[in-house]
Amino acid sequence: MFFFSQINDESLPYKLDATVRNMAKRFGFEGKIHLKHASKVYREVSRKDLEAHKYIPNFDEMTVDEKRDVLGKFFGFHKVGSLPPEKVERYFSMKIGQVSKELEQDLLEFS
């Protein structure tokens, strides 16, 4: 995501959005999937105060309660509220690591 902060031509993220939108329409995904916008990522990473935005989560600065919430909402850990903080930290690191690895693999296959 922070690749976008290196862009000199501010129109590029908007052109990328248009291309992705056109491809989604062309292949029948329009209205069926929620598209993320490169232009929004560009605006967020270009902010001077990176602590002021919530669009890009900083997993290193999350509290244990925030990590519990993520584990429950996104990974199906329903009894996470009763776990001790060290187990929450371990499970959270494990799940975020798995998701990151999958994303990296997807990117390798795409490029």
Secondary structure, DSSP 4 states (H G I P E B T S, - for coil): -GGGGG-S-TTHHHHHHHHHHHHHHHTT-TTTSPPP-HHHHHHHHT-S-GGG--SS--GGG--HHHHHHHHHHHH--TTGGGS-HHHHHHHHHHHHHHHHHHHHHHHHHH-
